[in-house]
């Protein structure tokens, strides 16, 4: 797997304030990395360091093997960037703006024409080429921002909060585009929206108070969300000792006379054995349901653990 970004021990200080504190991570081709955190966590600062728009106080960043400080021109040529505020010229038409951006990327006229056509097609801009950007909706302006980021077919695409202010249909379209881009590029998606990461990304990192507190694949995150807990309700009080002897049961909490919480091994689900035991004992099984943590639960738990 081709390594596109290697960031090691990044720090960024503003006077005595440390906005980014010892952040290290990597990005490979085919990955869509969700960079998740509350407002003010250090997401945008990290994005700006990765793109060379802000120097790190210390640490090293390699983009496709190029050092972002010593080989800035080669490194930046590998990146397409959409800042949190799209860098648009509202007085230009969509075609004029994208053609101008293509020239900034060093594309000659035939290559620029083809690049603009392809970017417009990928971003759903075919109908607004002749319209002034300032007269377009927020959704179309975000699409134009993404189009300028992918014009030169960069290996790495960095999107800082690309769906802020969009309506649900626009958000759905942008998320689908991000997943499509992830097939051929490495993508970093900075957001504070939890569902965005689950729907668009293959990997997730959570940053809080400038520090990475989670780095995980989405599959691994989904495994974390499976808590291994069953909530059981019976008509008659169940014999906790008898249920504790069932294979896979680790611990049982009594919530009240008819309700218990059963913690079990993630590799062994004892639901069937529990139901059979309760029914055969005549305790009257009313309900047995798995409890799952949401991504919000995990996010809140991690950020609370790392406060202070």
N, C-alpha and C positions, 0 to 999 in steps of 0.2 A: 504493500500500500504506500503510495507516494505521499511523503510528508511535506505539507505546504507551509505550515507555520510552526515554529518552535520558539516559544516565549519562556524565558527563564528568569525567575527571581525579579520580577518587575516591581519597582517602587516609583511612586510619584508623590512628591511633597509640595505643598503650597505653604511656605513658611514652616511653622511647626505642625501643621495639619498634614496627616498622611492619608491621601485619597486612595492610593493603591498600595497594598502592603504585602509584598512577597508573593506575587501571583505568577504561577507557572502553568503552562498547558500547551497542547499541540493540536493541530488540525490536519487531517489527511483528506485526500481527494475522495469524494463520495460521501463525506460526512456533512451533516447539517447540525452545527453546534448551537444550542440555545444558551445564551448568556443571560441568566435570569437574576434579578435582584430588585429590591425596592428602589424607589427614586432616591438618588444620592448615594447609592451603594458603591459607585466607582465604575459602572458599566461604560459610560460615554468616555471617561478618562482613559480607560483601557483601550477602547476602540481607536481613540485618537493617537495613542502610542503605537498601536499596531499598524496604523496607516502612515505613520511618520509625520502627522500634523502636530504632534506634541512629543517632546523629548522625554524619555524616562529619566527619573533622577538617578536610577541605577538599574542594572539588569541588561539582558540581551534579547534581541528579537531577530530571528532569521525568517525571511519570506522567500520560500522556494530556494533556500540555500544562500540568499543574499542578506547581508547585514543591513538592517534598516537605517543605520546611521552612516556607515562607511560606504555602502553601495546603494544609496537612497534611490537613484534613478532607476536602476535595474529592479530593485525591490518593489517600488511603487508601480512599475509597469505591470506587475503581476496581480494588482489589486483593483477591484471595483468597489467603490465606497458610496453608500447612501448615508449621509449624516442624519441626525435627528430632525434637522430642518433641511428639506431638500434644496440643493443649490440651484434654483431655477431663475431664469430671466423672464419675468412675467410679460414683458413687452414683446417677446419673440413668439413665433408660432412653434408648435411642437417640432416640425421638420427643421426649422431654422436653428432651434436650440440644439437638437441632436446632431445636426450636421456640424455645428460649431464645436460641440464636444468631441466629435470624431476627429476633427482636425487637431484639437488639443492633444489627442492621443497619438498623433503622428500618422494617421491614416491618409493615404493619397485619395484623390477624388473618386476613382472607381471603387476602391475598398471602403471608403466612407459611405458611399451611396448604398452599397450592399449591407454594410453594418447597420445603418439606420433602418433599412427595410426589415432586416432580421430582428432587431431589437423591438421595433414597433409591433411586429407580428407576435413575438413572445410575450409582450406586455399588453396586448390588446389595445393598441393605440392607432389602428388602421383608419379609424373614422375621424380622428381629431388632428391629423397631420397639419392641416391648414388653419387650425384655430389658435388664437392667442392663448398662451398658457394661463395668463391672468384671468381669463374668462372660464376656465375649466374647473370642475369640481375638485375637492380635496383628493378624492380617490384617483382621478386621472393624474393629478399632479404627483401623487405618490408613485404611480406607474411610470411617469416620465422620469422621476428620480431613480427608479430601479433601472429603466432603460439606459440612462446615461452611465450607470455603473457597470453594465454588461456589454456596452458597445464594442469594446476592444477584446471581447472574449477572454477575460482574465481568468486565471486559475482560481483566484480567491475572491469571493464576494462578501463584503461586510455591510450588514444592514442594521442601522441603529433605530429601533422602534418604528418599523416601516408601516404599521397598521394603526398608529395613534390617530384618533379623530375620524376613522372611517366607519361607515355603516356596516351592518352584518354581511350583506352581499359583497361589498368591496373587500372586507376582511377575508371572506372565504376565497375570493379570487386571488388575492395576494398570497395567501397561505398555499394555495395550489401551485402558484408560480414558484414560490420558494422551494417546495418539494421537487418541482421539475428541475430547477437550477441545481439542486443538490445532487442530481444524478451525474452531472458532468463536471461539477466544480466542487470546491470546498466552500461552505457557506457558514458565516457566523451571523446569528440573529440575536441582537440585543433586545430584550423586552422585560417588562415587569408583569406581563400577562401569562399566568400559569398555563392556561389552556392552549396558548399559542405554541408553547414548547412541546406539549404532548402531541399536538396535531401536525406540527411541521418538522420536528427535529429528530435526529437519530441519537444525539447525545445532549446532555444537559450539564451546565455548571451553574452553581448558585454562588453569587458574590454578596457579601454582607459586610458593611463597614470596611470596605477595601480589601477583604480577605476572601479567598475561595473556601467555602465551607462544604461544598459537595461537587464532585466530578464523577459522572456516572452515565452509562448508556441508558436510553429510554427503557430498554428491556430490564436492565438492572433496577431502574427506578420503579418500574411496575412490580418487580419482585419485592421491593421495599414496601410497596403499598399493600401487599398481601400480608396482613398482620398475623395470620395464624390464630384467629380468634373466632369462636362460635358463640352466639347468644342463644341460650336454650330456655324455653318456657314450658313448664309442666303444670298439670292440674293439681297434683299432689307433690309435696316436697320430695325431691330425689335424694337418694343415698349418695352423697358426694364421694365417700370412700370407695364405693363400688365403681362409680364412673371413673375415678382416678386410676383404677387398675387397668383400664382399657389402653391398648397399645397406641402410642402417639400422643396421649394426653399428658401435658407437662404440668399444668396447674389449673385449679378451679377456684373461682371467686363466687361467693354467694351474694347476689344482689338483693334478694328478699326471699320469702318462703318458696315462691314458685319460679324464680328466675336466677339463672347462674350464667357466669361468663367462663368459657373454657378456652384456655390457651393450649395450642397444640403445635406439634412439629410441622414445619412447612413441607417436609417430605412425606409426611403421613397424615392424611385427612381422616379422622376417626368418625366422621358424620354418620356413616351407615351403622357402625358398631354401637354408637351412642343411641341412635334411634331404636335399634333392635333391643338394646338393654332396657331402655325406658319403657318401651311398649310391652315387653315381656314381663317387666316388673309391675306393670299396672299403674305407673305414675301419671299416665295420661299426657302423651306428648302433644303439645299445642303448636310449638314453633321451634325450628332450629335453623338459624340463619348465619351466614358468614359476615363478619365485620371487616370492612376494608378502610384503610386510611386514604383520604384524598391527597392529591398533590399539595393542596393548601395546608393540610394537617402536617405533612412532612416539612414544608417550607416554614411554617410557624414554629414547629418544634426545633428545627435547626437554627433559625435566627434567634429564638429565645435562649437556646443553649449557648450561643456565641455572643450574647449581649454583654456589654461591660468588658 
